[in-house]
Amino acid sequence: MTTTRGPRTPPPTGRPASRPGGKQPDRAPAAAFVGVRRLFAAETGTYFLLLGTTIFLVAFGLVMVLSSSSVESQAADESAFASVTRQALYALIAVPLMLVASRMPITFWKRWAWPAVVAGMLLQLLVFTPLGWGYGGNRNWLRIGESFTAQPSEIVKLTLILWIAALLVSKAGLLEEWRHVLIPIGPVAGLAIGLVLLGNDLGTAVVMFLIVFGLLFYAGIRLKFLGVAALVIGAFGLVFAFAGSSRTARIQSWLNGCSPEDYETWCWQPTHGLWALASGGLFGVGLGGSKAKWSWLPEADNDFIFAIIGEELGLVGAIVVLLLFVVLAVAFMRVIRHNADPFARIVTSGVMVWIVGQAFINIGVVLGVLPVLGVPLPLVSAGGSALISTLLAIGVVLSFARNTTTTRPVQVEQSPAERSRLLAQQRVSQQRSTQPGTGGRP
C-alpha cells in the first residue's frame, strides 16, 4: 500500500523556519554580504574599470618604489624599506579617502567648490611663511616637525578643477563673450599658477596650465579665445623659463645637446635616465636588478622612476605602464560620455588632463622629448601629497561614474503568474494572425 503525502505546510508567516535542534539561522553573514554589495554597487562597468586600474597602478608603484629606493634609503642610514613604508602609509590613507569620495553625490562637490578653492589658496600662501620648505631650488612644500612635509599645490589642482567647473556651469549661457570667460577664471587661476611659479616650480605650473586649458576646452569655449590665452601664457612662460640661470642652462642643454662640460651638472640626470632605459632591453634586467639606482640616477623613486621601470622590466614593462594610463584615459572618457551633468563632465575632463597629461610629461622627460620639469609619475612615484590628492580626484570621478544621470530603461521584475499570462496572450495573438482573413498567412 502506498500512502500519498499531502502538501507540506509552510512555516507561519513572520516566523523564520527553525533548524533541527531549535537553532535559528545566522543571518549576519548574509546581511554583511548585502552591505558590501551595496557599498560597491555601480551603474556601469566604468566604475570598476577606473577603480581597478587605479588600484593596480598604486600597488605597482609600491613595488617600484621599494625597488628604486632601497639603496638610497640604506645610504641615508635608514632601513631599505623606509621609503616604501612611508608610501604604503600614504596609500592606506588615500585609498579609503578615494572610496569615501566615491560615495558623495554631485551636489556635494558643487556646494563645496568655492570653499575648497579658498582653502587651497590659503594653504599655498603658507609656503611663503616660516612653515615653507624648499628642496632642489623649489620652495613648494610645507614642513611641520622633522618628518612631515606636504605639497599644497597638489591640493590646489583639485580645488581649482572643482571651482572652475562650477563657475563654467553657472555661466553656461554667457560663455560666448570673452569677458565672462576671463572674469573671474583668469585672475583666480592666474593667482594659483603665479603662487606656484613664485616657488620656482615650473613643472607643476605647466600641469596646472594644462588643467585650466583642458577645462575650458571641454566646456566648449571658443577656440579663438583659447588660442589667444595660449599665446599670452606661452610667451609669459618662455620669459619665466629663461629668467633663471639654472632653467636656462637646462633648456639649452636639451635643445642643443649635452656638451662634455655639462655632463656632471645639467645633463647628469637625463643622461643616466636614458642609459637606464637603454640597458633594460626588451625584457629588462629583472626586478631589483637596476644599476642606475645605486646613486647614479637622482630621484630614482620619484621623477625618474619610469627609467627604473624600463631598466628592470624592459620595453615590455614600459609599454604596459603606458597602456595602463591609456586605459585610465578611456575610463575617464566613458564617464564623460555616459554622464549628462555638465559639471561632472567638465570635472572629469580636468582630472583626465591632470593625471594622463602629467604622466606623459613625466615619461617625455625621461625619454628626452621634454626638458627636465620635475613632475612625478602619477600613482607610481613616491610622494604622499601627490598620491593623496590624485586618489581623491579619482574618487570624485568615481562618484560621477556611480551617480550617472543618463536615462536608462527601468526593468520591472515580473511574477510567474504575470509571465504566464503574457505568454498566453502572445500565443493567442499568433494563432489569430495565422487564420485566413486576418492578414496572416493561410
C-alpha positions in Angstrom: 0.0 0.0 0.0 1.3 3.4 -0.9 0.5 6.5 1.1 0.1 9.8 -0.5 1.7 12.7 1.2 -0.1 16.0 1.3 1.4 19.3 0.7 4.0 20.4 3.2 2.7 23.1 5.5 4.8 26.2 5.3 6.0 27.9 8.5 3.8 30.6 9.9 4.1 34.0 8.3 6.5 36.3 10.2 8.5 33.5 11.8 11.6 32.0 10.2 11.8 28.3 9.7 13.8 26.7 12.5 16.7 24.4 12.0 16.9 20.9 13.6 17.7 21.3 17.3 15.7 24.6 17.6 18.6 26.8 16.3 17.7 29.8 14.2 19.7 30.5 11.0 22.5 33.0 11.3 21.7 35.9 9.0 24.7 38.1 10.0 27.0 36.9 7.1 24.2 37.4 4.6 23.5 40.9 5.9 27.2 41.8 5.7 27.4 40.4 2.2 24.4 42.6 1.1 26.0 45.6 2.8 29.3 45.1 0.9 27.4 44.7 -2.4 25.5 47.9 -1.8 28.8 49.7 -0.9 30.3 48.8 -4.3 27.2 48.9 -6.4 27.8 50.9 -9.6 25.7 51.8 -12.6 28.1 50.5 -15.2 31.4 48.7 -15.5 33.2 52.0 -16.0 33.3 52.4 -12.2 35.2 49.1 -11.8 37.4 49.7 -14.8 38.6 53.0 -13.3 38.9 51.7 -9.8 40.7 48.5 -10.8 43.2 50.3 -13.0 43.9 52.8 -10.2 44.4 50.2 -7.5 46.7 48.2 -9.8 48.9 51.3 -10.6 49.1 52.1 -6.8 50.2 48.6 -6.0 52.6 48.5 -8.9 54.0 51.9 -7.7 54.7 50.5 -4.2 56.7 47.6 -5.7 58.7 50.0 -7.9 59.3 52.5 -5.0 60.7 49.6 -3.0 63.0 48.5 -5.8 64.2 52.0 -6.7 64.6 53.5 -3.2 66.2 50.6 -1.2 69.8 51.6 -2.0 69.4 55.3 -1.3 67.5 54.5 2.0 70.3 52.4 3.2 72.8 55.0 2.2 70.9 57.5 4.4 71.3 55.2 7.4 67.7 54.0 7.1 66.1 50.7 6.6 65.8 49.5 3.0 62.0 49.6 3.5 61.9 53.2 4.9 60.7 54.9 1.7 58.1 52.3 0.7 56.8 52.1 4.2 56.0 55.8 4.1 54.5 55.4 0.7 52.3 52.5 1.9 51.1 54.5 4.8 50.1 57.3 2.4 48.3 54.7 0.3 46.4 53.4 3.3 45.2 56.9 4.0 44.5 57.8 0.3 42.5 54.7 -0.8 39.8 55.0 1.9 39.6 58.7 1.1 39.0 57.8 -2.5 36.3 55.3 -1.6 34.6 57.8 0.7 34.7 60.5 -2.1 33.2 58.0 -4.5 30.1 57.9 -2.3 29.4 61.6 -2.4 26.6 63.0 -4.6 27.3 65.5 -7.3 25.6 68.3 -5.3 28.3 67.8 -2.5 31.1 68.8 -4.9 29.1 71.7 -6.3 28.4 73.1 -2.9 32.0 72.9 -1.6 33.7 74.1 -4.8 34.1 77.7 -3.6 35.2 77.0 0.0 37.7 74.4 -1.4 39.4 76.8 -3.7 39.8 79.4 -1.0 41.2 76.8 1.4 43.6 75.6 -1.3 44.9 79.2 -1.9 45.4 79.8 1.8 47.5 76.6 2.0 49.6 77.6 -0.9 50.2 81.0 0.7 51.6 79.2 3.8 54.6 78.2 1.6 55.9 81.7 1.9 55.7 81.7 5.7 58.2 80.1 8.1 56.3 76.8 7.6 57.5 76.8 4.0 60.3 74.5 2.9 62.4 74.3 -0.2 64.1 71.4 -1.9 66.1 71.3 -5.2 65.7 75.0 -5.7 61.9 74.9 -5.4 60.0 76.3 -2.4 56.7 74.5 -2.8 56.3 72.4 0.4 55.1 72.9 4.0 57.2 71.3 6.7 55.9 70.6 10.2 58.4 69.0 12.5 61.2 66.9 11.2 59.4 64.3 9.2 56.0 65.7 8.0 56.0 67.5 4.6 53.1 68.4 2.3 52.8 70.0 -1.1 49.8 72.3 -1.2 49.9 72.8 -5.0 48.7 69.2 -5.4 45.5 70.0 -3.5 45.2 73.3 -5.4 44.9 71.3 -8.6 41.8 69.5 -7.5 40.2 72.6 -5.9 40.8 74.6 -9.0 39.2 71.9 -11.1 36.0 71.9 -8.9 35.8 75.7 -8.8 36.3 76.3 -12.5 33.8 73.6 -13.4 31.1 75.0 -11.0 31.7 78.5 -12.4 31.5 77.4 -16.0 28.2 75.6 -15.4 26.7 78.6 -13.6 27.7 80.9 -16.6 26.8 78.4 -19.3 24.7 80.9 -21.2 27.3 83.7 -21.1 30.4 81.9 -22.3 30.2 83.3 -25.9 31.6 86.6 -24.6 35.2 86.7 -23.7 34.7 88.9 -20.6 32.7 86.2 -18.9 35.3 83.6 -19.7 38.1 85.8 -18.4 36.4 87.0 -15.2 36.9 85.6 -12.6 38.6 82.5 -14.0 41.6 84.4 -15.3 42.5 86.2 -12.0 41.9 83.2 -9.8 43.7 80.7 -12.0 46.5 83.2 -12.6 46.9 83.7 -8.9 47.1 79.9 -8.3 49.6 79.4 -11.0 51.6 82.5 -10.0 52.0 81.4 -6.4 53.4 78.1 -7.7 55.8 80.0 -10.0 56.9 82.1 -7.1 58.1 78.9 -5.5 60.1 78.2 -8.8 58.1 75.0 -9.5 57.8 75.3 -13.3 56.7 71.7 -13.8 53.7 72.0 -11.5 52.8 75.3 -13.1 52.8 73.8 -16.6 50.5 71.0 -15.4 48.1 73.5 -13.8 48.0 75.5 -17.1 47.1 72.3 -19.0 44.4 71.6 -16.5 42.8 75.1 -16.9 43.1 74.8 -20.7 41.5 71.4 -20.7 38.6 72.5 -18.6 37.9 75.4 -20.9 38.2 73.2 -24.0 35.8 70.6 -22.8 33.4 73.3 -21.6 33.0 74.4 -25.2 34.8 77.7 -25.1 35.6 79.2 -28.5 38.9 78.1 -29.9 39.9 81.6 -30.7 39.7 82.5 -27.0 41.8 79.5 -26.1 44.3 80.4 -28.8 44.8 83.9 -27.6 45.1 82.7 -24.0 47.7 80.0 -25.0 49.8 82.6 -26.9 49.8 85.0 -23.9 50.6 82.4 -21.3 53.1 80.7 -23.6 55.0 84.0 -24.0 54.9 84.6 -20.3 56.1 81.0 -19.7 59.1 81.5 -22.0 60.1 84.6 -20.2 59.9 82.9 -16.8 61.7 79.8 -18.1 64.7 81.8 -19.3 64.7 84.2 -16.3 66.7 81.8 -14.1 70.2 80.6 -14.9 69.6 77.0 -14.0 66.4 76.7 -16.0 68.1 78.5 -19.0 71.1 76.1 -18.9 68.8 73.1 -18.6 66.7 74.1 -21.6 69.7 75.0 -23.7 71.3 71.6 -23.0 68.1 70.0 -24.0 67.8 72.0 -27.2 71.5 71.9 -28.3 72.6 68.6 -26.8 74.8 67.9 -23.8 78.4 69.2 -24.0 81.2 67.4 -22.1 81.4 70.2 -19.5 77.6 69.9 -18.8 77.7 66.1 -18.2 78.2 66.4 -14.4 75.7 69.2 -14.0 72.6 69.7 -16.1 73.0 66.6 -18.2 73.7 64.1 -15.4 70.1 63.1 -14.6 68.7 62.9 -18.2 71.8 61.1 -19.5 71.7 58.4 -16.8 67.9 58.1 -17.2 68.4 57.3 -20.9 71.2 54.9 -20.1 69.0 53.1 -17.6 66.2 52.7 -20.3 68.7 51.5 -22.9 70.2 48.9 -20.6 66.8 47.3 -19.9 66.4 45.9 -23.4 63.3 44.1 -24.3 62.5 42.2 -21.0 64.7 44.2 -18.6 67.4 43.1 -16.1 64.9 41.8 -13.6 63.0 43.4 -10.7 65.6 44.7 -8.2 68.5 44.4 -10.6 68.8 48.1 -11.6 72.3 49.5 -11.6 71.2 53.2 -12.0 69.6 53.2 -8.6 73.0 52.7 -7.0 73.4 56.5 -6.6 73.8 57.0 -10.3 70.3 58.4 -11.1 69.0 61.2 -8.8 65.3 61.0 -7.9 65.1 57.3 -9.0 62.0 56.7 -6.9 60.2 59.9 -7.9 60.7 61.9 -11.1 62.7 59.3 -12.9 61.0 56.1 -11.7 60.0 55.4 -15.3 63.7 54.9 -16.1 64.0 52.3 -13.4 60.8 50.6 -14.8 62.4 50.5 -18.2 65.7 49.1 -16.9 64.2 46.4 -14.7 61.2 45.4 -16.7 62.4 46.4 -20.1 60.4 47.7 -23.1 57.6 45.3 -22.3 57.1 46.7 -18.8 57.4 50.3 -20.0 54.7 49.7 -22.7 52.4 48.1 -20.1 52.7 51.2 -17.9 51.8 53.4 -21.0 48.8 51.2 -21.7 47.6 51.4 -18.2 47.4 55.2 -18.5 45.7 54.8 -21.8 43.1 52.6 -20.0 42.7 55.4 -17.4 42.0 57.9 -20.3 39.4 55.5 -21.8 37.7 55.2 -18.4 37.6 58.9 -18.0 36.2 59.4 -21.5 33.5 56.8 -20.8 32.5 58.7 -17.6 32.3 61.9 -19.7 30.2 60.2 -22.4 27.7 58.4 -20.1 27.0 61.4 -17.7 24.6 64.1 -18.7 25.5 66.5 -15.9 27.8 69.2 -17.3 29.6 69.8 -14.0 30.5 66.1 -13.9 31.7 66.1 -17.5 33.9 69.2 -17.0 35.4 68.0 -13.7 36.2 64.6 -15.2 37.9 66.2 -18.2 40.1 68.3 -15.9 41.1 65.2 -13.8 41.9 63.3 -17.0 44.1 66.1 -18.4 45.8 66.3 -15.0 46.6 62.6 -14.5 47.1 61.4 -18.0 48.8 64.7 -19.2 51.2 64.7 -16.2 52.0 61.0 -16.8 53.0 61.7 -20.4 55.0 64.8 -19.4 56.9 62.7 -16.9 57.6 59.9 -19.5 58.5 62.5 -22.1 61.1 64.0 -19.7 62.7 60.6 -19.1 62.8 59.8 -22.8 64.4 63.2 -23.5 61.5 64.5 -25.5 61.0 67.3 -23.0 63.4 69.2 -20.7 63.6 68.2 -17.1 60.5 69.7 -15.4 60.4 67.9 -12.1 56.9 66.3 -12.1 56.3 62.8 -10.7 54.6 59.9 -12.4 51.0 59.9 -11.0 50.1 56.9 -8.8 53.5 55.4 -9.2 56.2 57.8 -8.0 57.0 58.3 -4.3 55.2 61.3 -2.7 52.5 61.4 -0.2 50.7 64.7 -1.2 50.7 63.7 -4.8 49.2 60.3 -4.1 46.5 61.5 -1.7 45.4 64.3 -4.0 45.4 62.2 -7.1 43.4 59.4 -5.5 41.0 61.9 -4.1 40.5 63.4 -7.6 39.8 59.9 -8.9 37.4 59.4 -6.1 35.4 62.4 -7.3 35.3 60.9 -10.8 34.2 57.6 -9.3 31.3 59.4 -7.7 30.2 60.6 -11.1 30.6 57.1 -12.5 28.3 55.8 -9.7 25.8 58.6 -9.9 25.2 58.6 -13.7 22.4 60.8 -14.9 21.8 59.3 -18.3 18.3 57.9 -18.9 18.1 54.1 -18.9 15.0 51.9 -19.3 13.6 50.7 -16.0 13.3 46.9 -15.8 10.4 45.8 -13.6 10.6 42.3 -12.2 7.5 40.2 -13.2 5.9 37.5 -11.1 5.5 34.0 -12.6 1.7 34.5 -12.9 2.2 37.7 -14.9 4.8 36.0 -17.2 2.3 33.1 -17.8 -0.5 35.5 -18.7 1.7 37.4 -21.1 2.9 34.2 -22.8 -0.8 33.1 -23.2 -1.7 36.4 -24.8 1.2 36.1 -27.2 0.1 32.6 -28.3 -3.5 33.7 -28.8 -2.2 36.7 -30.9 -0.1 34.3 -33.0 -3.0 31.9 -33.6 -5.2 34.8 -34.8 -2.6 36.2 -37.1 -2.3 32.8 -38.9 -6.1 32.4 -39.5 -7.4 33.2 -43.0 -8.9 36.7 -43.4 -6.9 38.2 -40.6 -3.9 39.4 -42.6 -1.7 36.5 -41.7 -0.6 33.6 -43.9 -3.2 30.8 -44.5 
